[in-house]
């Protein structure tokens, strides 16, 4: 029988599990319309199931301003301060499922920017978590994702910095970017705000990928943490595949050789992981 190594940390993290459960709770007990600000997680299957139960996804502040009644669930990625203000102004009920690790970053950047520090967020500028973090800064803020961006950043030497990270950013890349700022000798505070579960997941995926012949990474195509897992695994195992569901294994030119490793992003339900594991064991 083929050996399959499944990451113990694969699947829903605490913050995502909590957010999804809160939406389902509202659907069960609420006679009002239930909305989420943005897809509750980057997983099309879960979002589709919620939509079938009447949950509506609101994607921007304009859409939120058009709602007159109902309950709005804030997803684990968190949102900017102005979104809370709109919810309050519209008289809507707010269920806040912001991940505690993300909320901690909001408080950090709010405090440090109030004290005059230029906030540096290491992460993807287009990611909703980063957009939310920016919305709590009270002064200058810059988002950096690559070494090239860090090298080119032109800030006066006397500027005081506070450096934080998107919770799902690659830990090693974060350290590399911080090193670039260290060489520039800024007066800086560096706070590694990468979620401990994310760091554990990345380290475990890297270890498994180095031990197998084929690596499968399961997660939404828009999931930042899943993409990071794929990049990490690809460096250790060239035969690495990123899939969303079991269907993708048939659609991709999939080659299953030797020992197989499986990991999954924080937005991947356990039933999908189990389906893929069973399929690989039987099919190959």
N, C-alpha and C positions, 0 to 999 in steps of 0.2 A: 504494500500500500504506500502511495506517495506521502512523503513527509510534508506537513503543512505547519508553518509557524505563524500563529496569529498574535498580534500585539495585545498585551493585556490592557493597554491604555486606549485601544481603538474604540471609537464611537462617542456618543454624547458626553460632553464634559459637564461639570456641575452647573455652570451658567446657562448653557443651552437647554439642558434637561429641565431646569427650573423655569425658564422662559416658556418652553413649549407646554409644560404642565399648567402654567398660569392661563394660557389661552384656552386650553381645553376646559379648565375650571370655569372660566367666564362663559363659554358656550353652554355648559351644562346648567349653570345657575342663573344666567342673566336673560331677562326678557327684552333687554335693550339690544340694539345693534352692536356687534363687537368688531373693532377695527384693530389692526396692528400698524405701527408706523414703520413701513418697510416690511419685507418678508420676515417673519419671526426668526427663521434661520435660512441659511443658504442650502436648502434641500427641497427640490421641486416636488418630491413625493409628499412630504409633510405639509408643505404649503398648499398643495392641491387638495389634500384631505381636509384641511381647515376651511378652504374656500367652499368645498362641497357641503360644509356644515354652516355656511353663511358668513364666515369671517371675511372681511374686506380689507385689502392691503392699501394703505395710503402711502404714497411715495414722496410727497413733498409738503412744504408748509402751506402752499396754496390749497392743495386738496384738503388739508386739515382745517383750514379756515372756512371751508364750505360746509363742514359738518355742524349740525345744530344740536344733536343729542346722541348719546351712546357712550360706549366705553372704549378707550384707546389703551392698548397694551404697548408699552415701550419695550422693544426687544433687547436682548442681552448686549448688543453692540453699544447701547446708550445713544443719547441724542444731545444736541446743544441746549443751552439755557432757553433760547427763544422758543423752542418747541414746547417746553413746559408752560411758558407764558401764553402761547396760543391755546393750548388745551384748557388752561384756567380761564382765559378770556371767553372761550366758547361755552364755558359751563359744562365741560365734558368730564366724565369720571376717568381718572388715570390709574392704571395698574402698572407700576414701574417694575419691569423685570430686568433692568440693567444689571449686568454681572457686577458683583461687588469689587472685583479686581479692576474693572473699567471705571466704576464710580470713584475708586481711590485715585485714579489718574486725574479725573475731573477736579477733585479737591486739591491735588498737588499743583496743577497748572493754574488753577484759580488763585491759590495762595501765592505762588512764586511770581506769577505775572503781576499781581497786585503790589508786590514788593520790588518791581522794576526789572525783573529778569526777562530776557528774551527766551521764549520757549522754543526748543527744538524737539519736534516729534519725529522719531525714526519709525517710518512705516510707509504705507501706501496712501497717498493723498486722496485718492478716490474712494477709499474704503469707508463705509459708514461709521466704523468705530473712530477712525481718525477725524472724520468730519465732525463727529460729536465732541471729541476732545478739543478741537480748535474752537468750538463754540463756547468753551468755558475760559478761554484765555482773555485777559483784560488788557493786553498789550501786544507787541510784535510776536509773531509766531511763524516758524518755518518748518515745513515738512521735508525730510531728507530720506531717500530710499536707497541711493547708490553711493559708492565711494567717489565717483566723479562729481556728484552733486555736493558732497561734503568738502571735497578739495576746492571746488569753485566758489563755495559760499563766501561772500565778502561781507564780513561784519567787523566793525571797529574793534581793535584789540582790547579796549577798556570795557567792552560790553559784557555784562554778566549774563551767563547762560544757565538754563535749566534743561537738561536732556532727559526725555522720557521715551518710552517705546510703545508701539502698538502691541497689545498683549499676545498676538499670534506671530510676531516677527521672528525670523530665524535668529537664534541666540548667538551663533558664531558671527553672523553678519553684523549684528548689533555691536558686538565687542570690537570688530574691525573698524566700524564707523566711529565709535567712541575714541579709539586710538588716534584717528585722524584729528579729532578735535583736541585731544591731549597734546599733540605735537604743535598745535597752534597756540598753546599756552593761555587759553581763555580762563577767566575766573568762572568756574562752572560747578554746578551740582549735577551729578549723574545718578539717575535712578533707574535701575533695571526693572521695568514694569511688565516684563514678559511674564505671562501667567505660568505658574509652576507646573500646571497640568500640561501646558503647551510644550514647555521645556522637556518634561518627562516623555511626552509623546514623540518629540523629535529625536531625542537620544535613543529611545527604544527602537524607533523606525530605522535609524541609521545602523544600529547594531544588527537588527534582523536582516536588513538589506545586504550587509557585508557577509552574511552567512548563507545566503540562498542563491539559486540560479535564476529565479523569476520572482518579481515583487509586484504585488497588486496594491494600489492605493485607492481606496474608495471614498468618494465625497463629491459634493456639488461642484459644478464647473466654475461657479462664482465664489467658491469658498477659499478665502485667503489661506487659512491654516492648512487646508488640504493641498493647495498648490505648493506651499512650503515643504510639506511632507514629500510630495512628488520630487521636488528639486533635490532634496536631501538624499532620497533613496536612489535617484537616477545616478548620482555621483558614485554610489557604492555598487549599484547593480544596473548594468546597461539595459537589461531586459525588464524594465519597469513600466507598468501600465497604470494610467489614471482612468478610473471608470466611475460612473455615477450609480449604476445599478447592474444587476446581472445581465441585462440585455446587451450592455456595451461589450461584454466578452465575446458575443457572437458577431458584433458589428466590427470589432477591431481585428487586425491580423494577429490574433493572439497565439503566442507560442509558449506552451507550458512545458518547461524542461526541468528535470531534477527536483530539488527542494524548492518549495514555494512559500513565500512570505506574504502576509496580509496585514495591512494596517488601514486605518480609516480616520477621516477628519472628525472634528468635534460636532459636526452637524449630521452625522450618519447614524440612522437608527440601527439598533442591534439586529433586527430581523434581516436587514439587507446584508450585513456582515455574515450572518449565519447562512443565508442563501448562497452567497458567493463561496464560502468555505465548503459547503455541501456539494455544490456544483463542481468545484475543482477536484474534490476528492472522488466523486463518481465519474465525471466526464473524462478526466485525464489519469 
